[in-house]
């Protein structure tokens, strides 16, 4: 059977993160959604996504395909049900498909053409941007159990202060010295060749993925995830960084999500609670309005390749698009469109040629190349998001 991850029906609700990737390439817990499915199914998956993303995230088909909605995270019961699907059958969650088996792919799903298979879904879904941090604890525990089952952690140095050691797992090459690790409130996972510098304090759940770094004296409250190559410093609470993003200095990041190749300047702070303790609303690209989150705590949603300078102050519930560059005093607006340059005093357009120079320089620091394929994706995003820069 050939397994394919689709974007489902919530892709626009997950902007700006899905402007540059399929839904299933988002990270929540320790792994991306794709990586979770591949671990459970024991097979590589491909993508049914937008045309402009398909060069980087290609589709692979066969005469027996199972298309899985990328908003649904796998668990034992769901994986079993997906594996048992026969061509012409579909698992449904109300009016939304979870997965369907087909011999042909035409890019659309018509429920009337499929036989419904009874399935009661009890698991994690990611259908809104704030789901990524608000459900991160549950996803982190599930990934921790999946990755560490039947395995033994690398030894934890005696220089550390440790609570609930049975909930801590260090991969090969991980370095943790003179730190405080409290895993009584959730698991702590330190990935391959990751580094926690001296004086760091972590209250789980926490995932520090491969080659990621926690800077000296950092204060991290779970559930928080730093994806591969990320850097964390200062105070961080219940936030998710996808990969290769930096929040390396003092300042507060709370109840937030950063995409890839973001950089948060020193002493930048995100507000995650309104002064009147009211429910936080977040900009929704699909409705072009501010959506009710049902949350009292919600900070910053920042798309790939966006940056901010030192001492930037973000309002509660701020959404920043792709390739934005924010600086200056005062609070910028709580929706900053992609390719915006400026701050509270106003914005101009950050032209792709200039944005790509920044991306090239940042990626070079990680020994990675900014290539033509990445440029084509980001050029499409520039054109697609043009209307919001005129608001």
C-alpha positions as a LaTeX table, in Angstrom:
\begin{tabular}{lrrr}
\hline
Residue & $x$ (\AA) & $y$ (\AA) & $z$ (\AA) \\
\hline
Unk1 & 0.00 & 0.00 & 0.00 \\
Unk2 & 1.20 & 3.50 & $-0.91$ \\
Unk3 & 0.52 & 6.10 & 1.79 \\
Unk4 & 0.04 & 9.79 & 0.91 \\
Unk5 & $-0.42$ & 12.78 & 3.21 \\
Unk6 & $-2.89$ & 15.40 & 2.01 \\
Unk7 & $-3.46$ & 18.96 & 3.20 \\
Unk8 & $-7.11$ & 18.23 & 4.00 \\
Unk9 & $-9.43$ & 21.20 & 4.43 \\
Unk10 & $-7.60$ & 23.30 & 7.03 \\
Unk11 & $-4.53$ & 24.47 & 5.11 \\
Unk12 & $-5.58$ & 28.14 & 5.01 \\
Unk13 & $-6.42$ & 28.11 & 8.72 \\
Unk14 & $-2.80$ & 27.06 & 9.32 \\
Unk15 & $-1.21$ & 29.97 & 7.44 \\
Unk16 & 1.48 & 31.32 & 7.68 \\
Unk17 & 3.11 & 27.96 & 8.44 \\
Unk18 & 1.49 & 26.14 & 5.51 \\
Unk19 & 2.38 & 28.88 & 3.04 \\
Unk20 & 5.80 & 27.21 & 2.78 \\
Unk21 & 5.08 & 23.54 & 3.58 \\
Unk22 & 2.37 & 20.89 & 3.48 \\
Unk23 & 0.23 & 20.54 & 6.62 \\
Unk24 & 2.00 & 17.31 & 7.60 \\
Unk25 & 5.45 & 18.96 & 7.59 \\
Unk26 & 4.57 & 21.02 & 10.65 \\
Unk27 & 6.22 & 20.02 & 13.93 \\
Unk28 & 4.26 & 19.30 & 17.09 \\
Unk29 & 5.61 & 17.25 & 19.99 \\
Unk30 & 9.06 & 15.99 & 19.00 \\
Unk31 & 8.47 & 14.94 & 15.39 \\
Unk32 & 6.75 & 16.46 & 12.39 \\
Unk33 & 3.36 & 14.97 & 11.54 \\
Unk34 & 4.93 & 13.18 & 8.57 \\
Unk35 & 7.67 & 11.70 & 10.74 \\
Unk36 & 5.05 & 10.41 & 13.17 \\
Unk37 & 3.13 & 8.62 & 10.42 \\
Unk38 & 6.32 & 7.17 & 8.94 \\
Unk39 & 7.33 & 5.80 & 12.35 \\
Unk40 & 3.96 & 4.20 & 12.88 \\
Unk41 & 3.56 & 2.82 & 9.36 \\
Unk42 & 7.19 & 1.86 & 8.82 \\
Unk43 & 7.12 & 3.34 & 5.32 \\
Unk44 & 7.98 & 6.64 & 3.61 \\
Unk45 & 5.09 & 8.95 & 2.72 \\
Unk46 & 4.65 & 11.48 & $-0.05$ \\
Unk47 & 2.44 & 14.56 & $-0.33$ \\
Unk48 & $-0.70$ & 15.70 & $-2.07$ \\
Unk49 & $-0.26$ & 19.46 & $-1.79$ \\
Unk50 & $-0.26$ & 22.72 & $-3.72$ \\
Unk51 & 1.45 & 22.77 & $-7.13$ \\
Unk52 & 4.05 & 25.35 & $-6.11$ \\
Unk53 & 5.14 & 23.14 & $-3.19$ \\
Unk54 & 5.20 & 19.86 & $-5.11$ \\
Unk55 & 8.76 & 20.23 & $-6.42$ \\
Unk56 & 10.09 & 20.17 & $-2.85$ \\
Unk57 & 7.36 & 17.87 & $-1.52$ \\
Unk58 & 6.57 & 15.48 & $-4.39$ \\
Unk59 & 3.67 & 13.06 & $-4.80$ \\
Unk60 & 4.22 & 9.34 & $-5.33$ \\
Unk61 & 1.30 & 7.22 & $-6.56$ \\
Unk62 & 0.58 & 3.53 & $-7.19$ \\
Unk63 & $-2.41$ & 1.38 & $-8.02$ \\
Unk64 & $-3.25$ & 1.14 & $-4.30$ \\
Unk65 & $-3.14$ & 4.43 & $-2.43$ \\
Unk66 & $-4.26$ & 5.50 & 1.02 \\
Unk67 & $-4.63$ & 9.27 & 1.36 \\
Unk68 & $-4.33$ & 10.51 & 4.96 \\
Unk69 & $-5.50$ & 13.90 & 6.15 \\
Unk70 & $-2.37$ & 15.64 & 7.46 \\
Unk71 & $-4.29$ & 17.38 & 10.23 \\
Unk72 & $-4.73$ & 14.05 & 12.05 \\
Unk73 & $-1.93$ & 12.70 & 14.21 \\
Unk74 & $-1.48$ & 8.93 & 14.34 \\
Unk75 & $-2.16$ & 6.69 & 17.29 \\
Unk76 & $-2.46$ & 2.92 & 17.61 \\
Unk77 & $-6.18$ & 2.70 & 16.88 \\
Unk78 & $-6.09$ & 5.12 & 13.95 \\
Unk79 & $-3.07$ & 3.46 & 12.34 \\
Unk80 & $-4.75$ & 0.07 & 12.56 \\
Unk81 & $-7.90$ & 1.44 & 10.93 \\
Unk82 & $-5.90$ & 3.13 & 8.15 \\
Unk83 & $-3.93$ & $-0.04$ & 7.41 \\
Unk84 & $-7.15$ & $-2.03$ & 7.08 \\
Unk85 & $-8.74$ & 0.28 & 4.49 \\
Unk86 & $-9.65$ & $-1.31$ & 1.18 \\
Unk87 & $-10.04$ & 0.61 & $-2.12$ \\
Unk88 & $-13.29$ & 2.52 & $-2.08$ \\
Unk89 & $-13.42$ & 2.81 & 1.71 \\
Unk90 & $-13.04$ & 5.95 & 3.82 \\
Unk91 & $-12.66$ & 6.82 & 7.49 \\
Unk92 & $-14.71$ & 9.87 & 8.40 \\
Unk93 & $-14.73$ & 12.30 & 11.30 \\
Unk94 & $-18.17$ & 13.80 & 10.89 \\
Unk95 & $-18.16$ & 15.44 & 7.45 \\
Unk96 & $-14.35$ & 15.44 & 7.22 \\
Unk97 & $-12.30$ & 12.54 & 5.94 \\
Unk98 & $-9.46$ & 11.13 & 8.01 \\
Unk99 & $-8.23$ & 8.75 & 5.32 \\
Unk100 & $-9.47$ & 7.01 & 2.19 \\
Unk101 & $-8.21$ & 4.22 & $-0.07$ \\
Unk102 & $-8.26$ & 4.69 & $-3.82$ \\
Unk103 & $-6.81$ & 3.29 & $-7.02$ \\
Unk104 & $-6.87$ & 6.70 & $-8.70$ \\
Unk105 & $-6.01$ & 10.22 & $-7.56$ \\
Unk106 & $-7.79$ & 13.24 & $-9.02$ \\
Unk107 & $-6.99$ & 15.67 & $-6.24$ \\
Unk108 & $-10.48$ & 15.77 & $-4.72$ \\
Unk109 & $-12.47$ & 13.68 & $-2.26$ \\
Unk110 & $-16.16$ & 12.94 & $-2.87$ \\
Unk111 & $-17.70$ & 11.14 & 0.10 \\
Unk112 & $-20.56$ & 9.83 & $-2.04$ \\
Unk113 & $-18.07$ & 7.69 & $-3.97$ \\
Unk114 & $-16.83$ & 5.87 & $-0.87$ \\
Unk115 & $-18.13$ & 3.36 & 1.63 \\
Unk116 & $-17.89$ & 4.77 & 5.13 \\
Unk117 & $-15.98$ & 2.71 & 7.70 \\
Unk118 & $-17.03$ & 3.23 & 11.31 \\
Unk119 & $-14.26$ & 4.78 & 13.38 \\
Unk120 & $-14.41$ & 6.84 & 16.55 \\
Unk121 & $-11.38$ & 9.13 & 16.46 \\
Unk122 & $-9.91$ & 9.90 & 19.87 \\
Unk123 & $-6.64$ & 11.65 & 19.22 \\
Unk124 & $-4.90$ & 14.89 & 18.34 \\
Unk125 & $-5.77$ & 17.12 & 15.40 \\
Unk126 & $-4.05$ & 20.29 & 14.18 \\
Unk127 & $-6.64$ & 22.46 & 12.50 \\
Unk128 & $-5.67$ & 25.90 & 13.78 \\
Unk129 & $-2.29$ & 27.54 & 14.36 \\
Unk130 & $-2.80$ & 27.69 & 18.12 \\
Unk131 & $-3.34$ & 23.90 & 18.23 \\
Unk132 & 0.42 & 23.53 & 17.69 \\
Unk133 & 1.37 & 24.91 & 21.10 \\
Unk134 & $-1.85$ & 24.19 & 23.01 \\
Unk135 & $-1.72$ & 20.46 & 22.14 \\
Unk136 & 2.07 & 20.19 & 22.25 \\
Unk137 & 2.17 & 18.52 & 25.65 \\
Unk138 & $-0.04$ & 15.62 & 24.59 \\
Unk139 & 1.85 & 15.22 & 21.31 \\
Unk140 & 5.23 & 15.41 & 23.07 \\
Unk141 & 4.29 & 12.62 & 25.48 \\
Unk142 & 3.08 & 10.43 & 22.60 \\
Unk143 & 6.31 & 11.00 & 20.64 \\
Unk144 & 8.45 & 10.39 & 23.72 \\
Unk145 & 6.74 & 7.04 & 24.29 \\
Unk146 & 7.12 & 6.14 & 20.60 \\
Unk147 & 10.80 & 7.08 & 20.29 \\
Unk148 & 12.04 & 5.66 & 23.58 \\
Unk149 & 10.10 & 2.38 & 23.78 \\
Unk150 & 12.51 & $-0.50$ & 24.43 \\
Unk151 & 15.53 & 1.81 & 24.39 \\
Unk152 & 17.92 & 3.04 & 27.07 \\
Unk153 & 18.91 & 6.66 & 27.57 \\
Unk154 & 22.51 & 7.77 & 27.48 \\
Unk155 & 23.79 & 8.35 & 31.02 \\
Unk156 & 22.80 & 11.63 & 32.70 \\
Unk157 & 25.81 & 13.39 & 34.18 \\
Unk158 & 25.98 & 13.65 & 37.95 \\
Unk159 & 26.67 & 17.37 & 37.62 \\
Unk160 & 22.93 & 17.87 & 36.93 \\
Unk161 & 20.05 & 18.24 & 39.40 \\
Unk162 & 17.39 & 15.76 & 38.26 \\
Unk163 & 13.80 & 15.01 & 39.22 \\
Unk164 & 11.87 & 12.03 & 37.74 \\
Unk165 & 14.90 & 10.65 & 35.90 \\
Unk166 & 12.76 & 7.87 & 34.39 \\
Unk167 & 11.07 & 10.55 & 32.24 \\
Unk168 & 14.34 & 11.87 & 30.79 \\
Unk169 & 15.96 & 10.50 & 27.65 \\
Unk170 & 19.28 & 11.59 & 26.13 \\
Unk171 & 20.17 & 10.49 & 22.63 \\
Unk172 & 23.72 & 9.70 & 21.50 \\
Unk173 & 26.00 & 12.73 & 21.56 \\
Unk174 & 23.70 & 14.86 & 23.73 \\
Unk175 & 25.57 & 17.08 & 26.22 \\
Unk176 & 23.90 & 18.22 & 29.45 \\
Unk177 & 26.05 & 19.50 & 32.33 \\
Unk178 & 25.27 & 21.57 & 35.45 \\
Unk179 & 21.58 & 21.90 & 34.54 \\
Unk180 & 18.31 & 21.46 & 36.45 \\
Unk181 & 15.94 & 18.93 & 34.86 \\
Unk182 & 12.46 & 18.48 & 36.34 \\
Unk183 & 10.58 & 15.80 & 34.40 \\
Unk184 & 7.83 & 15.30 & 37.00 \\
Unk185 & 5.49 & 17.50 & 34.95 \\
Unk186 & 6.30 & 15.96 & 31.57 \\
Unk187 & 9.05 & 14.10 & 29.71 \\
Unk188 & 12.37 & 15.68 & 28.75 \\
Unk189 & 13.89 & 14.50 & 25.46 \\
Unk190 & 17.38 & 15.65 & 24.42 \\
Unk191 & 18.14 & 14.77 & 20.80 \\
Unk192 & 21.27 & 13.57 & 19.08 \\
Unk193 & 24.22 & 15.98 & 19.44 \\
Unk194 & 22.03 & 18.54 & 21.21 \\
Unk195 & 23.61 & 20.80 & 23.82 \\
Unk196 & 22.26 & 22.23 & 27.06 \\
Unk197 & 24.70 & 24.77 & 28.44 \\
Unk198 & 25.46 & 25.26 & 32.12 \\
Unk199 & 22.85 & 26.78 & 34.40 \\
Unk200 & 19.86 & 25.95 & 32.20 \\
Unk201 & 16.63 & 25.14 & 34.03 \\
Unk202 & 13.95 & 22.99 & 32.40 \\
Unk203 & 10.52 & 22.04 & 33.66 \\
Unk204 & 9.08 & 19.38 & 31.34 \\
Unk205 & 7.70 & 18.48 & 28.97 \\
Unk206 & 10.52 & 19.56 & 26.76 \\
Unk207 & 12.05 & 18.37 & 23.51 \\
Unk208 & 15.43 & 19.62 & 22.33 \\
Unk209 & 15.85 & 18.04 & 18.92 \\
Unk210 & 18.99 & 17.06 & 17.03 \\
Unk211 & 21.81 & 19.64 & 17.00 \\
Unk212 & 19.71 & 22.18 & 18.92 \\
Unk213 & 21.16 & 24.32 & 21.72 \\
Unk214 & 19.91 & 25.75 & 25.01 \\
Unk215 & 21.99 & 28.76 & 26.04 \\
Unk216 & 23.44 & 29.37 & 29.51 \\
Unk217 & 20.95 & 30.21 & 32.23 \\
Unk218 & 17.84 & 29.66 & 30.10 \\
Unk219 & 14.51 & 29.14 & 31.89 \\
Unk220 & 12.22 & 26.78 & 29.98 \\
Unk221 & 8.70 & 25.83 & 30.98 \\
Unk222 & 6.94 & 23.02 & 29.17 \\
Unk223 & 5.46 & 21.84 & 27.09 \\
Unk224 & 8.06 & 23.35 & 24.76 \\
Unk225 & 9.77 & 22.02 & 21.61 \\
Unk226 & 12.94 & 23.29 & 19.96 \\
Unk227 & 13.27 & 21.60 & 16.57 \\
Unk228 & 16.54 & 20.53 & 14.91 \\
Unk229 & 19.19 & 23.24 & 14.83 \\
Unk230 & 17.26 & 25.70 & 17.01 \\
Unk231 & 18.71 & 27.89 & 19.76 \\
Unk232 & 16.88 & 28.80 & 22.96 \\
Unk233 & 17.78 & 31.36 & 25.62 \\
Unk234 & 16.09 & 33.63 & 28.13 \\
Unk235 & 12.60 & 32.59 & 29.25 \\
Unk236 & 10.45 & 30.29 & 27.11 \\
Unk237 & 7.05 & 28.88 & 28.02 \\
Unk238 & 4.87 & 26.40 & 26.06 \\
Unk239 & 6.26 & 27.26 & 22.63 \\
Unk240 & 7.20 & 25.32 & 19.48 \\
Unk241 & 10.07 & 26.18 & 17.13 \\
Unk242 & 10.00 & 24.10 & 13.93 \\
Unk243 & 13.69 & 23.97 & 12.93 \\
Unk244 & 16.79 & 26.19 & 12.60 \\
Unk245 & 15.16 & 29.13 & 14.38 \\
Unk246 & 16.76 & 31.22 & 17.11 \\
Unk247 & 15.42 & 32.67 & 20.31 \\
Unk248 & 18.88 & 32.75 & 21.80 \\
Unk249 & 18.84 & 35.75 & 24.15 \\
Unk250 & 17.05 & 37.18 & 27.15 \\
Unk251 & 13.42 & 38.09 & 26.71 \\
Unk252 & 10.15 & 36.15 & 26.96 \\
Unk253 & 8.53 & 33.85 & 24.39 \\
Unk254 & 5.29 & 32.27 & 25.53 \\
Unk255 & 2.46 & 30.23 & 24.01 \\
Unk256 & 3.97 & 30.81 & 20.59 \\
Unk257 & 5.01 & 29.06 & 17.38 \\
Unk258 & 8.00 & 29.95 & 15.19 \\
Unk259 & 8.48 & 28.41 & 11.74 \\
Unk260 & 11.90 & 27.70 & 10.24 \\
Unk261 & 14.78 & 30.19 & 9.91 \\
Unk262 & 13.26 & 32.75 & 12.27 \\
Unk263 & 15.38 & 34.95 & 14.53 \\
Unk264 & 14.20 & 36.75 & 17.66 \\
Unk265 & 16.37 & 39.70 & 18.70 \\
Unk266 & 17.80 & 40.19 & 22.19 \\
Unk267 & 15.34 & 41.36 & 24.87 \\
Unk268 & 12.35 & 40.90 & 22.56 \\
Unk269 & 9.19 & 39.99 & 24.47 \\
Unk270 & 5.89 & 38.45 & 23.47 \\
Unk271 & 2.76 & 39.19 & 25.44 \\
Unk272 & 0.71 & 36.02 & 25.91 \\
Unk273 & $-2.03$ & 37.41 & 28.17 \\
Unk274 & $-4.27$ & 40.43 & 27.60 \\
Unk275 & $-4.38$ & 43.05 & 30.34 \\
Unk276 & $-8.10$ & 42.39 & 30.83 \\
Unk277 & $-7.63$ & 38.59 & 30.82 \\
Unk278 & $-10.00$ & 38.30 & 27.86 \\
Unk279 & $-9.99$ & 35.56 & 25.23 \\
Unk280 & $-7.28$ & 36.03 & 22.60 \\
Unk281 & $-8.22$ & 36.38 & 18.93 \\
Unk282 & $-5.80$ & 35.57 & 16.10 \\
Unk283 & $-5.75$ & 36.70 & 12.48 \\
Unk284 & $-7.16$ & 34.04 & 10.14 \\
Unk285 & $-6.10$ & 34.24 & 6.51 \\
Unk286 & $-9.10$ & 32.30 & 5.21 \\
Unk287 & $-11.78$ & 34.50 & 6.78 \\
Unk288 & $-9.59$ & 37.62 & 6.71 \\
Unk289 & $-10.73$ & 38.33 & 10.23 \\
Unk290 & $-9.69$ & 37.66 & 13.80 \\
Unk291 & $-10.69$ & 34.18 & 14.95 \\
Unk292 & $-11.73$ & 33.23 & 18.45 \\
Unk293 & $-9.12$ & 30.89 & 19.92 \\
Unk294 & $-10.92$ & 30.01 & 23.14 \\
Unk295 & $-7.59$ & 30.65 & 24.86 \\
Unk296 & $-6.60$ & 33.11 & 27.55 \\
Unk297 & $-2.89$ & 32.59 & 26.81 \\
Unk298 & $-1.67$ & 33.03 & 23.23 \\
Unk299 & 1.46 & 34.79 & 21.99 \\
Unk300 & 3.21 & 34.96 & 18.61 \\
Unk301 & 2.71 & 33.00 & 15.38 \\
Unk302 & 5.70 & 33.71 & 13.09 \\
Unk303 & 6.15 & 32.28 & 9.59 \\
Unk304 & 9.38 & 31.03 & 8.00 \\
Unk305 & 12.35 & 33.36 & 7.49 \\
Unk306 & 10.87 & 36.19 & 9.56 \\
Unk307 & 13.10 & 38.19 & 11.90 \\
Unk308 & 12.83 & 40.86 & 14.56 \\
Unk309 & 15.43 & 43.22 & 15.99 \\
Unk310 & 16.35 & 43.87 & 19.61 \\
Unk311 & 13.74 & 45.04 & 22.14 \\
Unk312 & 10.75 & 44.38 & 19.90 \\
Unk313 & 7.43 & 44.12 & 21.78 \\
Unk314 & 4.74 & 41.84 & 20.36 \\
Unk315 & 1.12 & 42.25 & 21.36 \\
Unk316 & $-0.88$ & 39.30 & 22.65 \\
Unk317 & $-1.99$ & 37.14 & 19.71 \\
Unk318 & 0.27 & 38.51 & 16.96 \\
Unk319 & 0.53 & 36.79 & 13.56 \\
Unk320 & 3.63 & 37.49 & 11.45 \\
Unk321 & 3.83 & 36.15 & 7.91 \\
Unk322 & 6.78 & 34.82 & 5.88 \\
Unk323 & 9.96 & 36.88 & 5.34 \\
Unk324 & 8.91 & 39.80 & 7.52 \\
Unk325 & 11.56 & 41.98 & 9.17 \\
Unk326 & 10.38 & 43.86 & 12.26 \\
Unk327 & 12.27 & 46.45 & 14.32 \\
Unk328 & 11.91 & 49.69 & 16.26 \\
Unk329 & 10.10 & 50.84 & 19.39 \\
Unk330 & 6.44 & 50.42 & 20.24 \\
Unk331 & 4.07 & 47.57 & 19.48 \\
Unk332 & 3.70 & 46.58 & 15.81 \\
Unk333 & 0.21 & 45.71 & 14.64 \\
Unk334 & $-1.02$ & 42.23 & 15.58 \\
Unk335 & $-1.13$ & 41.09 & 11.97 \\
Unk336 & 2.10 & 41.66 & 10.05 \\
Unk337 & 1.79 & 40.47 & 6.42 \\
Unk338 & 4.52 & 38.53 & 4.66 \\
Unk339 & 7.42 & 40.55 & 3.21 \\
Unk340 & 6.82 & 43.52 & 5.53 \\
Unk341 & 9.74 & 45.71 & 6.59 \\
Unk342 & 9.35 & 48.04 & 9.56 \\
Unk343 & 7.47 & 48.19 & 12.86 \\
Unk344 & 5.07 & 50.29 & 14.92 \\
Unk345 & 5.88 & 53.36 & 12.84 \\
Unk346 & 4.71 & 51.62 & 9.67 \\
Unk347 & 5.78 & 49.09 & 7.06 \\
Unk348 & 7.15 & 49.02 & 3.55 \\
Unk349 & 7.60 & 46.02 & 1.28 \\
Unk350 & 10.61 & 43.79 & 1.94 \\
Unk351 & 11.48 & 42.88 & $-1.65$ \\
Unk352 & 12.31 & 39.22 & $-2.38$ \\
Unk353 & 15.78 & 40.07 & $-3.67$ \\
Unk354 & 16.67 & 41.59 & $-0.27$ \\
Unk355 & 14.86 & 38.89 & 1.69 \\
Unk356 & 16.72 & 36.17 & $-0.20$ \\
Unk357 & 20.06 & 37.79 & 0.68 \\
Unk358 & 19.16 & 37.44 & 4.36 \\
Unk359 & 17.98 & 33.85 & 3.90 \\
Unk360 & 21.18 & 32.95 & 2.06 \\
Unk361 & 23.36 & 34.41 & 4.82 \\
Unk362 & 21.44 & 32.75 & 7.65 \\
Unk363 & 21.33 & 29.33 & 6.01 \\
Unk364 & 25.05 & 29.53 & 5.18 \\
Unk365 & 25.75 & 29.82 & 8.92 \\
Unk366 & 24.22 & 26.32 & 9.28 \\
Unk367 & 26.14 & 25.01 & 6.26 \\
Unk368 & 22.96 & 24.89 & 4.20 \\
Unk369 & 22.30 & 26.46 & 0.82 \\
Unk370 & 19.43 & 28.70 & $-0.21$ \\
Unk371 & 18.63 & 27.27 & $-3.65$ \\
Unk372 & 16.46 & 28.06 & $-6.64$ \\
Unk373 & 13.72 & 25.70 & $-5.48$ \\
Unk374 & 13.38 & 27.56 & $-2.18$ \\
Unk375 & 13.40 & 30.86 & $-4.07$ \\
Unk376 & 10.54 & 29.72 & $-6.33$ \\
Unk377 & 8.41 & 28.80 & $-3.32$ \\
Unk378 & 9.08 & 32.09 & $-1.60$ \\
Unk379 & 8.48 & 34.10 & $-4.79$ \\
Unk380 & 5.06 & 32.44 & $-5.04$ \\
Unk381 & 4.36 & 33.40 & $-1.42$ \\
Unk382 & 5.37 & 37.01 & $-2.19$ \\
Unk383 & 2.81 & 37.24 & $-5.01$ \\
Unk384 & 0.12 & 35.30 & $-3.15$ \\
Unk385 & 0.31 & 37.52 & $-0.06$ \\
Unk386 & 0.48 & 40.83 & $-1.90$ \\
Unk387 & $-3.16$ & 41.77 & $-1.14$ \\
Unk388 & $-2.58$ & 41.69 & 2.63 \\
Unk389 & 0.33 & 44.15 & 2.36 \\
Unk390 & $-2.16$ & 46.65 & 0.97 \\
Unk391 & $-4.46$ & 46.46 & 4.00 \\
\hline
\end{tabular}
